[in-house]
């Protein structure tokens, strides 16, 4: 049964797929870096090769795209000073990214002057040495800083940089010292390494890091900086093809961990930074369906693991000397329906980021000295995303700083003092004048045909009963256990200000309601997610919220939106592709399991195309995306257009119907998550808005009037 095609045909006149395919059918792998502001980058003067011969149907939106580009730029300027955690604090210096490089300022000075510690132009100047072919040299290369790590005594700085159109990152290690005697003296780059993914300092002269090879991280290396140069040795190699390896540092900076995770199991090795040998030891050997994450507290390990009732997460404790599972002692188990999302050890307390059965974010504070003492910290009802700040080297480790936001509420800073149970906001009321407004966050539940209640988060400016004529943008994902991205997004704020309603459907396969929520979709088949989506749409329409004629569907919220994964069956049948073996646990094995093949074919978009009335669709993909083969996108587009043509040829009644527009927007490069360059990103978002307004028959919003002085 063509479940997806029938759903789209009956439930919505328009589907927009901004950088994604249908709902959860995109390969949203993982965000392989911590991105700083897209404005903080360096661009070299080269041209961008055209892939216009692959794109089609874009011309009719060009004028409106230019208009929305201007509106988006104005919106981004309004929110250009929102707080973030991109600044890195050392013992005495504050490090930040600006324009053409990384700078620092000495906080001990009354009037500190920025000092450049890394010039991105130095990195771009090395391109001729990398052996890039002539076509790639013509591309407009833009370098963006991804991560910054300081050595313990601030002797060295390591940073990863990513270039436009490429998957791999480059790690640059810089020697820090006294202020340069001359501003013309370039910073001293000690080592440059390609394909570095995650990295952490063990000492001032030892850096552990992983490399990304063919979209897999399976090896850990150790870089030793010596008086005569540098030495690289292999530390660990993972043999399982479905396991991804990263290195991380505990919050107290005492323990460095090597985290080896698959979809269904974990294995963690630890390195005590306070010892001289820096040898890794195993916490708990890999065990099927056992997931765990490790933090450190006073020679003890605080572990977040799925050993609770129903294989949900709980907190356990073990001594560093006996870390295996037989020594795990339960510290805290949440109540039924409460899902633990993340954990920080702050002073003598464990602070848990959790989601209630009603879908609201809360903090749960558990005392590590009196383990039966725990209390809940309520956050504002509109809070949908929380981002904690790593403490600086000179910061107090007994305070948790974090930001809360929603797609339409920009981040507000908070400080939690767990010892006193005190929560302070950066503003008097926990908000700001920009955040205040007649914006309402409504949490709903839709009942699926199997009786499962599917959460919906709705943002709107009018009362629910007044939304019958409001255009509605529906966001949905539902794979890999990932929550919908609900961080602040200026584009979503702009839509809300123009009278739109925004609905986020938390279907099965995602992680909003815990591991059991994602496990249901994996075990029972991805069609459960399609049914969940249909239930959500029907429920919204039954409440009088918008209508099928005014509803658009996007497969993921902005900020973590991958390219369209439309040929699920064909991709999973090809083990030579870089992620097929890793994805078997998520999608199934159509080659070795006939039942899996039938299940995948039941929802695979490419294999469910039939002659019928389709909505207009915008597909944006990247020609070099190794995660989602471009061939599947092109094949889907070709077959879809053919099916639409057949439908209009066979149905006499269809002659008076307007034909849908299937718009293909193919961009160069391997930017699976979209461009990091602000100008390119705004162009794509402007195209999506132009597409929405055109296909829904909406008048473009009027620009705000300038106030007379």
C-alpha positions as CSV (number, residue, x, y, z in Angstrom):
1,X,0.0,0.0,0.0
2,X,1.3,3.4,-0.9
3,X,0.8,4.8,2.6
4,X,2.9,7.9,2.2
5,X,1.6,8.8,-1.2
6,X,-2.0,8.5,0.0
7,X,-1.3,10.5,3.1
8,X,0.2,13.4,1.2
9,X,-2.6,13.3,-1.4
10,X,-5.4,13.4,1.2
11,X,-4.0,15.4,4.0
12,X,-2.1,18.4,2.5
13,X,-2.1,20.4,-0.7
14,X,1.5,21.4,-0.2
15,X,4.6,19.6,1.1
16,X,7.8,21.4,1.4
17,X,11.0,19.4,1.9
18,X,13.6,22.1,2.8
19,X,16.8,20.1,2.6
20,X,15.0,16.9,3.5
21,X,12.8,14.1,2.3
22,X,9.5,13.0,3.6
23,X,9.1,13.1,7.4
24,X,11.5,10.6,8.9
25,X,12.7,9.2,5.6
26,X,15.8,11.2,5.6
27,X,19.2,10.0,6.8
28,X,19.8,12.4,9.6
29,X,23.1,10.8,10.7
30,X,24.4,13.0,13.5
31,X,25.6,16.5,13.7
32,X,29.3,15.8,13.5
33,X,30.5,19.1,15.0
34,X,29.6,21.9,17.3
35,X,28.8,24.7,14.9
36,X,29.5,28.3,15.9
37,X,27.6,31.2,14.3
38,X,27.4,31.0,10.6
39,X,28.5,34.6,10.4
40,X,31.9,33.8,11.9
41,X,33.8,32.5,9.0
42,X,36.4,33.3,6.3
43,X,35.7,33.1,2.6
44,X,38.3,33.0,0.0
45,X,37.8,34.6,-3.4
46,X,36.9,31.8,-5.7
47,X,33.9,31.0,-7.9
48,X,31.2,28.5,-7.3
49,X,30.6,25.8,-10.0
50,X,27.1,25.7,-11.3
51,X,24.8,22.7,-10.9
52,X,21.9,24.5,-12.5
53,X,21.6,21.8,-15.2
54,X,20.3,19.4,-12.4
55,X,17.8,21.9,-10.9
56,X,14.4,22.7,-12.4
57,X,11.4,24.9,-11.7
58,X,13.2,27.6,-9.7
59,X,12.7,30.6,-11.9
60,X,9.0,31.2,-11.0
61,X,10.1,31.9,-7.4
62,X,13.1,34.1,-8.1
63,X,11.4,37.5,-7.5
64,X,9.7,36.4,-4.3
65,X,12.9,34.7,-3.2
66,X,14.8,38.1,-3.4
67,X,12.0,39.7,-1.4
68,X,12.2,37.1,1.4
69,X,16.0,37.2,1.4
70,X,15.8,40.9,2.4
71,X,13.1,40.1,5.0
72,X,15.2,37.3,6.5
73,X,18.3,39.5,6.6
74,X,16.4,42.1,8.5
75,X,15.1,39.4,10.9
76,X,18.5,38.0,11.5
77,X,19.8,41.5,12.3
78,X,17.0,41.9,14.9
79,X,18.3,38.8,16.7
80,X,22.0,39.2,16.0
81,X,22.9,39.8,19.7
82,X,21.1,36.8,21.2
83,X,23.3,35.0,23.8
84,X,25.1,31.8,22.9
85,X,27.9,29.6,24.3
86,X,30.4,30.1,21.5
87,X,32.9,32.0,23.7
88,X,35.6,29.8,25.3
89,X,37.0,30.9,28.7
90,X,40.6,30.0,29.7
91,X,42.3,30.9,33.0
92,X,42.8,34.5,32.1
93,X,41.7,34.9,28.5
94,X,38.4,34.8,26.6
95,X,38.5,33.2,23.1
96,X,36.0,33.9,20.4
97,X,35.6,33.7,16.6
98,X,35.3,36.8,14.6
99,X,35.4,37.4,10.8
100,X,38.8,36.1,9.7
101,X,40.0,34.1,12.6
102,X,40.1,33.2,16.3
103,X,40.9,35.9,18.8
104,X,41.4,36.2,22.5
105,X,41.3,39.0,25.1
106,X,43.1,39.1,28.5
107,X,40.4,39.6,31.1
108,X,42.9,40.9,33.6
109,X,43.3,44.1,31.6
110,X,41.0,47.0,32.2
111,X,40.7,47.7,28.5
112,X,41.6,44.4,26.8
113,X,42.6,44.5,23.2
114,X,41.8,41.5,20.9
115,X,44.7,39.4,19.9
116,X,44.5,37.1,16.9
117,X,45.6,33.5,17.7
118,X,44.6,31.9,14.4
119,X,44.1,33.5,10.9
120,X,41.7,31.4,8.7
121,X,43.5,32.8,5.7
122,X,46.5,30.7,6.7
123,X,44.3,27.6,6.4
124,X,42.9,28.6,3.1
125,X,46.3,29.3,1.7
126,X,47.2,25.6,2.1
127,X,44.6,24.4,-0.5
128,X,47.2,24.2,-3.3
129,X,49.0,21.6,-1.3
130,X,46.0,19.3,-0.7
131,X,45.9,18.0,-4.2
132,X,42.4,19.2,-5.0
133,X,41.5,19.0,-8.6
134,X,41.0,22.1,-10.7
135,X,37.2,22.0,-10.6
136,X,37.2,22.0,-6.8
137,X,39.7,24.8,-6.7
138,X,37.2,26.9,-8.5
139,X,34.7,26.5,-5.7
140,X,34.0,29.3,-3.3
141,X,35.8,28.0,-0.3
142,X,34.5,29.2,3.0
143,X,36.1,28.1,6.3
144,X,34.0,27.9,9.5
145,X,35.3,27.2,13.0
146,X,33.6,24.2,14.4
147,X,35.2,23.5,17.8
148,X,37.8,25.1,20.1
149,X,39.7,23.2,22.8
150,X,42.3,24.7,25.2
151,X,45.0,22.6,26.8
152,X,44.9,22.5,30.7
153,X,47.4,25.3,31.3
154,X,46.4,27.2,28.2
155,X,49.7,26.4,26.4
156,X,48.0,25.3,23.2
157,X,44.8,25.7,21.4
158,X,43.3,23.2,19.0
159,X,40.4,24.0,16.6
160,X,38.6,22.2,13.9
161,X,37.7,24.0,10.7
162,X,35.3,23.0,8.0
163,X,35.3,24.2,4.3
164,X,32.3,24.8,2.2
165,X,31.2,21.8,0.1
166,X,33.2,19.3,2.0
167,X,32.5,16.7,4.6
168,X,35.9,16.5,6.3
169,X,37.2,19.0,8.9
170,X,40.8,20.2,9.4
171,X,42.4,20.4,12.9
172,X,44.9,23.2,13.6
173,X,47.0,23.2,16.7
174,X,48.4,26.6,17.7
175,X,51.0,27.4,20.3
176,X,49.8,30.1,22.7
177,X,52.1,32.4,24.6
178,X,52.7,36.0,25.4
179,X,51.2,38.7,23.2
180,X,52.9,38.8,19.8
181,X,55.6,41.4,19.7
182,X,54.3,42.7,16.4
183,X,50.7,42.5,15.1
184,X,52.1,41.4,11.8
185,X,53.7,38.3,13.3
186,X,51.4,35.3,12.3
187,X,50.3,32.9,15.1
188,X,52.5,29.9,15.4
189,X,50.7,26.8,13.9
190,X,52.3,23.7,15.4
191,X,50.4,20.9,13.6
192,X,47.7,20.7,10.9
193,X,45.7,17.4,10.6
194,X,42.9,16.6,8.2
195,X,39.7,14.5,8.8
196,X,39.7,15.1,12.6
197,X,36.3,14.7,14.1
198,X,36.4,14.9,18.0
199,X,39.4,15.9,20.1
200,X,40.4,16.6,23.7
201,X,43.5,17.6,25.5
202,X,44.8,15.2,28.1
203,X,47.8,17.4,29.0
204,X,49.4,20.5,27.6
205,X,51.3,18.3,25.2
206,X,49.0,15.4,24.6
207,X,45.9,15.5,22.4
208,X,43.6,12.6,21.8
209,X,41.4,12.7,18.7
210,X,39.3,10.6,16.3
211,X,39.2,10.7,12.5
212,X,36.3,10.6,10.1
213,X,36.9,8.1,7.3
214,X,34.1,7.4,4.9
215,X,31.5,8.9,7.3
216,X,32.8,6.5,10.1
217,X,34.8,7.3,13.2
218,X,36.4,4.1,14.2
219,X,40.0,5.1,15.3
220,X,41.5,7.1,18.2
221,X,44.9,8.6,17.9
222,X,47.3,10.3,20.3
223,X,49.3,13.4,19.3
224,X,52.4,14.1,21.4
225,X,54.0,17.5,21.0
226,X,57.7,17.2,21.6
227,X,60.6,19.6,21.6
228,X,61.7,18.2,18.2
229,X,58.2,18.3,16.6
230,X,55.2,15.9,17.0
231,X,54.5,12.2,17.2
232,X,51.2,10.4,16.3
233,X,50.3,7.0,17.6
234,X,47.2,4.8,17.3
235,X,45.4,4.3,20.6
236,X,42.1,2.4,19.7
237,X,40.4,0.9,16.7
238,X,36.8,-0.2,16.5
239,X,36.1,-3.2,14.3
240,X,32.3,-3.2,14.4
241,X,31.0,-1.3,11.2
242,X,27.9,0.1,13.0
243,X,29.9,1.7,15.9
244,X,30.8,5.3,16.0
245,X,33.7,6.5,18.2
246,X,34.2,9.9,19.9
247,X,36.4,11.3,22.6
248,X,35.0,13.6,25.3
249,X,36.1,15.2,28.5
250,X,34.2,15.0,31.8
251,X,32.8,18.2,33.2
252,X,35.4,18.3,36.0
253,X,38.1,17.8,33.4
254,X,39.6,14.8,35.3
255,X,38.6,12.0,33.0
256,X,38.8,11.6,29.2
257,X,36.4,9.1,27.7
258,X,36.4,7.1,24.5
259,X,32.8,6.6,23.7
260,X,31.9,3.8,21.2
261,X,28.2,3.8,20.4
262,X,25.9,2.0,18.0
263,X,22.2,2.4,17.7
264,X,21.6,-0.2,20.4
265,X,24.8,-0.5,22.5
266,X,27.6,1.4,24.2
267,X,31.1,0.8,25.3
268,X,33.2,3.4,27.1
269,X,36.9,3.5,27.9
270,X,38.3,6.0,30.3
271,X,41.7,7.8,30.6
272,X,42.6,9.4,34.0
273,X,44.2,12.7,33.1
274,X,45.9,12.9,36.5
275,X,48.1,9.9,35.9
276,X,51.3,9.9,33.9
277,X,50.8,6.8,31.8
278,X,47.4,8.0,30.3
279,X,46.3,4.4,29.6
280,X,42.7,3.6,28.8
281,X,40.6,1.2,30.9
282,X,37.2,-0.3,30.1
283,X,34.0,0.6,32.1
284,X,31.6,-2.1,30.8
285,X,32.0,-4.4,27.8
286,X,29.5,-3.9,25.0
287,X,26.2,-5.7,25.6
288,X,23.3,-5.8,23.2
289,X,20.6,-3.2,24.1
290,X,22.8,-1.6,26.9
291,X,23.4,2.1,26.5
292,X,25.4,4.2,29.0
293,X,27.1,7.6,29.3
294,X,29.7,8.3,32.0
295,X,30.5,11.3,34.1
296,X,33.1,11.7,36.9
297,X,32.7,12.8,40.6
298,X,35.3,12.4,43.4
299,X,36.8,9.0,42.2
300,X,33.4,7.7,41.4
301,X,31.6,7.3,38.1
302,X,28.1,8.7,37.7
303,X,26.4,6.8,34.8
304,X,23.3,7.5,32.8
305,X,22.1,4.1,31.5
306,X,19.0,2.4,30.2
307,X,18.8,-0.2,33.0
308,X,15.6,1.3,34.4
309,X,12.1,-0.1,34.1
310,X,11.2,-0.7,30.4
311,X,14.9,-0.2,29.5
312,X,14.5,3.5,30.1
313,X,17.3,5.7,31.4
314,X,18.2,5.9,35.1
315,X,21.3,7.1,37.1
316,X,23.7,4.7,38.7
317,X,27.0,5.0,40.5
318,X,30.2,2.9,40.6
319,X,33.8,3.4,41.9
320,X,36.4,4.2,39.4
321,X,38.4,1.2,40.7
322,X,35.5,-1.2,39.9
323,X,33.6,0.4,37.0
324,X,31.8,-2.7,35.5
325,X,28.1,-3.3,35.6
326,X,28.2,-5.6,38.6
327,X,29.2,-2.6,40.7
328,X,26.5,-0.3,39.5
329,X,24.3,1.0,42.3
330,X,21.1,2.9,41.4
331,X,20.9,6.5,42.4
332,X,17.8,7.8,40.7
333,X,15.0,6.3,38.6
334,X,12.5,8.7,37.1
335,X,8.7,8.2,37.4
336,X,6.7,6.5,34.7
337,X,6.5,8.6,31.5
338,X,9.4,11.0,32.5
339,X,12.3,10.6,30.0
340,X,15.8,11.6,31.0
341,X,17.5,13.4,28.1
342,X,21.0,14.5,29.4
343,X,23.1,14.7,32.5
344,X,25.6,17.1,34.1
345,X,27.5,16.6,37.3
346,X,27.6,20.0,39.0
347,X,29.5,20.2,42.3
348,X,28.0,17.5,44.5
349,X,24.8,17.1,42.5
350,X,23.7,15.4,39.4
351,X,21.5,17.6,37.2
352,X,19.2,15.8,34.8
353,X,17.6,17.3,31.7
354,X,14.2,15.6,31.5
355,X,10.9,15.7,29.7
356,X,7.6,15.1,31.5
357,X,4.7,13.0,30.2
358,X,3.1,16.2,29.1
359,X,6.1,17.0,27.0
360,X,7.5,19.9,29.1
361,X,11.2,20.3,29.9
362,X,12.3,20.2,33.5
363,X,15.5,19.8,35.5
364,X,15.8,17.1,38.2
365,X,18.5,17.7,40.8
366,X,19.9,14.6,42.6
367,X,22.3,15.0,45.6
368,X,25.3,12.7,45.2
369,X,26.0,12.9,49.0
370,X,22.5,12.2,50.1
371,X,21.2,10.1,47.2
372,X,17.6,9.9,48.4
373,X,17.3,13.7,48.1
374,X,16.1,14.9,44.7
375,X,14.0,17.9,43.6
376,X,12.5,19.2,40.4
377,X,13.2,22.6,38.9
378,X,10.3,24.0,36.8
379,X,11.2,25.9,33.6
380,X,9.0,28.3,31.7
381,X,6.2,26.5,29.9
382,X,7.4,27.7,26.5
383,X,10.9,26.1,27.0
384,X,11.5,23.5,24.3
385,X,15.3,23.3,24.1
386,X,18.1,23.6,26.6
387,X,21.7,24.1,25.9
388,X,24.2,23.8,28.8
389,X,27.5,25.6,29.0
390,X,30.7,23.9,29.7
391,X,32.4,25.7,32.6
392,X,35.5,27.7,31.8
393,X,38.8,26.8,33.4
394,X,38.4,29.5,36.0
395,X,34.7,29.1,36.5
396,X,32.9,27.6,39.5
397,X,32.0,24.0,38.9
398,X,29.1,24.2,41.4
399,X,27.0,26.4,39.1
400,X,25.2,25.2,35.9
401,X,24.8,27.9,33.2
402,X,22.4,27.1,30.4
403,X,20.1,28.7,27.8
404,X,16.5,27.8,27.1
405,X,14.7,28.6,23.9
406,X,11.9,27.5,21.5
407,X,11.6,27.8,17.8
408,X,10.0,31.2,18.3
409,X,11.6,32.3,21.7
410,X,15.2,33.3,21.4
411,X,17.6,31.9,24.1
412,X,17.4,33.2,27.6
413,X,20.3,32.6,30.0
414,X,19.8,30.9,33.4
415,X,22.0,29.9,36.3
416,X,21.2,27.0,38.6
417,X,22.8,26.7,42.0
418,X,22.0,23.0,42.9
419,X,23.2,23.3,46.5
420,X,20.7,26.0,47.3
421,X,18.0,25.0,44.8
422,X,18.2,28.5,43.4
423,X,17.4,29.3,39.7
424,X,18.2,32.7,38.4
425,X,17.4,34.0,34.9
426,X,19.3,36.6,32.9
427,X,16.3,38.8,33.0
428,X,13.9,39.7,35.7
429,X,11.0,37.6,34.5
430,X,12.9,34.9,32.7
431,X,12.2,36.4,29.3
432,X,12.9,39.6,27.4
433,X,11.0,42.3,25.6
434,X,11.6,40.5,22.3
435,X,10.4,37.2,23.7
436,X,7.2,38.7,25.1
437,X,4.4,38.9,22.7
438,X,1.1,37.2,22.1
439,X,2.7,33.9,21.3
440,X,1.2,30.8,22.9
441,X,2.7,27.3,23.3
442,X,0.0,24.7,23.3
443,X,0.7,21.0,23.9
444,X,-1.7,18.5,22.3
445,X,-2.0,14.8,21.9
446,X,-3.3,12.9,18.9
447,X,-4.6,9.4,19.2
448,X,-3.2,6.9,16.6
449,X,-5.3,4.0,15.3
450,X,-3.4,1.7,17.7
451,X,-4.3,3.8,20.7
452,X,-0.9,5.5,21.1
453,X,-1.0,9.2,22.1
454,X,1.3,11.2,19.9
455,X,2.5,14.6,21.3
456,X,2.1,17.8,19.3
457,X,3.6,21.2,20.2
458,X,1.8,24.1,18.6
459,X,3.0,27.7,18.5
460,X,0.4,30.4,17.6
461,X,-0.4,34.1,18.1
462,X,-4.2,33.8,17.9
463,X,-6.4,31.7,20.1
464,X,-6.8,28.1,18.8
465,X,-10.4,28.8,17.8
466,X,-9.2,31.6,15.6
467,X,-6.7,29.6,13.6
468,X,-9.1,28.2,11.0
469,X,-7.8,30.5,8.3
470,X,-4.2,30.5,9.4
471,X,-1.5,28.9,7.2
472,X,0.0,25.9,9.1
473,X,3.6,24.6,8.8
474,X,4.0,21.1,10.2
475,X,7.4,19.8,11.3
476,X,8.1,16.1,11.7
477,X,11.0,13.8,11.9
478,X,11.0,10.5,13.8
479,X,14.2,8.5,13.3
480,X,17.5,7.6,15.0
481,X,16.1,8.4,18.4
482,X,16.6,12.1,17.6
483,X,14.3,14.8,19.0
484,X,12.9,17.4,16.7
485,X,15.2,20.4,16.6
486,X,13.3,23.0,18.6
487,X,16.0,25.6,19.2
488,X,15.3,29.2,18.3
489,X,15.0,29.8,14.6
490,X,14.5,33.4,13.2
491,X,12.7,32.1,10.1
492,X,10.1,30.4,12.3
493,X,9.7,33.6,14.4
494,X,9.1,35.5,11.1
495,X,6.4,33.1,10.1
496,X,4.7,33.4,13.5
497,X,4.7,37.2,13.3
498,X,3.0,36.9,9.9
499,X,0.1,34.9,11.3
500,X,1.2,31.4,10.7
501,X,0.7,28.5,13.2
502,X,3.6,26.1,13.7
503,X,3.1,22.5,14.7
504,X,5.8,20.0,15.8
505,X,4.7,16.4,15.7
506,X,6.7,14.1,17.9
507,X,6.1,10.8,16.2
508,X,7.5,7.4,17.1
509,X,11.1,6.8,16.1
510,X,12.3,10.1,17.7
511,X,13.5,10.3,21.3
512,X,11.2,12.8,22.9
513,X,9.4,10.3,25.1
514,X,12.4,8.1,25.8
515,X,14.0,4.9,24.4
516,X,10.7,3.0,24.3
517,X,9.3,5.7,22.0
518,X,12.0,5.2,19.4
519,X,12.1,1.4,19.9
520,X,8.5,1.1,18.9
521,X,9.1,2.5,15.5
522,X,12.3,0.4,15.0
523,X,10.6,-2.9,16.0
524,X,7.1,-2.4,14.6
525,X,8.2,-0.7,11.3
526,X,8.5,2.9,10.1
527,X,4.9,2.8,8.9
528,X,4.0,3.6,12.6
529,X,5.5,7.0,12.0
530,X,3.4,7.6,8.9
531,X,0.3,6.7,10.9
532,X,1.4,9.0,13.8
533,X,1.8,11.8,11.3
534,X,-1.6,11.2,9.8
535,X,-3.2,11.1,13.3
536,X,-1.5,14.4,14.1
537,X,-2.8,16.1,11.0
538,X,-6.3,14.8,11.4
539,X,-6.3,16.0,15.0
540,X,-5.1,19.5,14.2
541,X,-7.8,19.8,11.5
542,X,-10.5,18.4,13.8
543,X,-9.7,21.2,16.2
544,X,-10.3,23.8,13.5
545,X,-6.6,24.6,13.1
546,X,-5.9,25.6,9.5
547,X,-7.1,23.3,6.8
548,X,-5.5,20.8,4.2
549,X,-5.5,23.6,1.7
550,X,-3.4,25.9,3.9
551,X,-1.0,23.3,5.4
552,X,2.6,22.7,4.4
553,X,4.8,19.8,5.7
554,X,8.5,20.0,6.3
555,X,10.4,16.9,7.4
556,X,12.6,18.5,10.1
557,X,13.0,21.8,11.9
558,X,15.7,24.2,10.6
559,X,19.1,23.8,11.9
560,X,19.5,20.0,11.6
561,X,17.8,19.2,8.3
562,X,19.5,16.7,6.0
563,X,19.0,16.1,2.3
564,X,16.1,14.0,1.0
565,X,16.4,10.2,1.6
566,X,13.9,9.0,-0.9
567,X,15.2,5.7,-2.1
568,X,15.3,3.9,1.2
569,X,15.0,0.4,-0.3
570,X,17.6,0.9,-3.0
571,X,20.1,2.4,-0.5
572,X,19.7,-0.3,2.1
573,X,20.2,-2.9,-0.6
574,X,23.6,-1.6,-1.4
575,X,26.2,-2.5,1.3
576,X,28.9,-0.6,-0.6
577,X,27.4,2.7,0.4
578,X,29.1,4.2,3.5
579,X,26.2,4.1,5.9
580,X,24.2,1.0,4.8
581,X,25.7,-1.4,7.3
582,X,25.5,1.1,10.1
583,X,21.8,1.8,9.3
584,X,20.6,-1.8,9.4
585,X,19.6,-1.5,13.0
586,X,17.5,1.6,12.2
587,X,15.8,0.6,8.9
588,X,16.2,-3.2,8.7
589,X,18.0,-5.5,6.3
590,X,16.1,-5.9,3.0
591,X,18.8,-8.2,1.6
592,X,18.9,-10.8,4.3
593,X,15.4,-10.5,5.7
594,X,12.3,-10.7,3.4
595,X,10.0,-9.3,6.1
596,X,12.3,-6.2,6.4
597,X,12.2,-5.8,2.6
598,X,8.4,-5.8,2.6
599,X,8.2,-3.3,5.4
600,X,10.7,-0.9,3.8
601,X,9.0,-1.1,0.4
602,X,5.7,-0.3,2.1
603,X,6.9,3.2,3.0
604,X,9.8,3.9,0.7
605,X,8.8,7.1,-1.3
606,X,10.5,6.0,-4.5
607,X,8.7,2.6,-4.5
608,X,5.3,4.0,-3.7
609,X,4.9,6.5,-6.6
610,X,1.6,6.0,-8.4
611,X,-0.4,8.1,-10.9
612,X,-2.5,10.4,-8.6
613,X,-2.9,14.0,-7.5
614,X,0.3,15.0,-5.7
615,X,1.0,18.3,-3.8
616,X,3.7,20.7,-5.0
617,X,7.1,19.6,-3.6
618,X,10.4,21.5,-3.1
619,X,13.4,19.1,-3.0
620,X,16.8,20.5,-2.0
621,X,19.8,18.2,-2.1
622,X,23.6,18.4,-2.5
623,X,25.5,16.8,-5.4
624,X,28.3,15.5,-3.3
625,X,26.3,14.3,-0.3
626,X,27.8,10.9,0.6
627,X,25.0,10.1,3.1
628,X,22.1,10.4,0.6
629,X,23.0,9.4,-3.0
630,X,21.9,12.1,-5.4
631,X,20.8,9.4,-7.9
632,X,17.9,8.5,-5.6
633,X,16.7,12.1,-5.5
634,X,16.9,12.5,-9.3
635,X,15.2,9.1,-9.9
636,X,12.4,10.0,-7.5
637,X,11.9,13.4,-9.2
638,X,11.8,11.8,-12.7
639,X,9.3,9.1,-11.7
640,X,7.1,11.5,-9.7
641,X,6.8,13.9,-12.7
642,X,6.0,10.9,-15.0
643,X,3.3,9.7,-12.6
644,X,1.8,13.2,-12.4
645,X,1.7,13.4,-16.2
646,X,0.0,10.0,-16.4
647,X,-2.6,11.1,-13.9
648,X,-3.5,14.2,-15.8
649,X,-3.6,12.2,-19.0
650,X,-5.9,9.5,-17.7
651,X,-8.3,11.6,-15.6
652,X,-10.7,13.9,-17.6
653,X,-11.6,15.8,-14.5
654,X,-8.0,16.7,-13.9
655,X,-7.9,19.0,-16.9
656,X,-9.3,21.8,-14.8
657,X,-7.0,21.1,-11.9
658,X,-3.7,23.1,-11.6
659,X,-0.8,20.8,-12.0
660,X,1.5,20.6,-9.0
661,X,5.0,22.0,-9.2
662,X,7.8,19.6,-8.5
663,X,10.8,21.9,-7.8
664,X,14.3,20.4,-7.8
665,X,17.0,22.5,-6.1
666,X,20.4,20.8,-6.4
667,X,23.3,22.6,-4.7
668,X,27.0,21.7,-5.1
669,X,29.1,20.1,-2.4
670,X,28.6,17.7,0.5
671,X,26.7,20.0,2.8
672,X,24.3,17.3,4.1
673,X,23.1,19.6,6.9
674,X,22.8,22.7,4.6
675,X,25.2,25.5,4.0
676,X,27.1,27.1,6.9
677,X,27.7,30.4,5.0
678,X,25.0,32.9,6.1
679,X,24.4,34.2,2.6
680,X,23.9,30.7,1.1
681,X,21.7,29.6,4.0
682,X,19.5,32.7,3.7
683,X,19.1,32.1,0.0
684,X,17.8,28.6,0.6
685,X,15.5,29.7,3.4
686,X,14.2,32.5,1.2
687,X,13.5,30.0,-1.6
688,X,11.5,27.8,0.8
689,X,9.4,30.8,1.9
690,X,8.8,31.9,-1.7
691,X,7.7,28.4,-2.5
692,X,5.4,28.3,0.5
693,X,3.7,31.6,-0.3
694,X,3.4,30.9,-4.0
695,X,2.0,27.4,-3.7
696,X,-0.4,28.2,-0.9
697,X,-1.6,31.3,-2.8
698,X,-0.7,33.7,0.1
699,X,0.1,37.3,-0.3
700,X,3.7,38.1,0.8
701,X,3.9,39.9,4.1
702,X,4.3,43.7,4.1
703,X,7.6,45.0,5.5
704,X,7.3,46.8,8.8
705,X,6.8,50.5,8.5
706,X,9.6,52.7,9.6
707,X,8.8,54.8,12.6
708,X,8.9,58.6,12.1
709,X,11.4,60.3,14.3
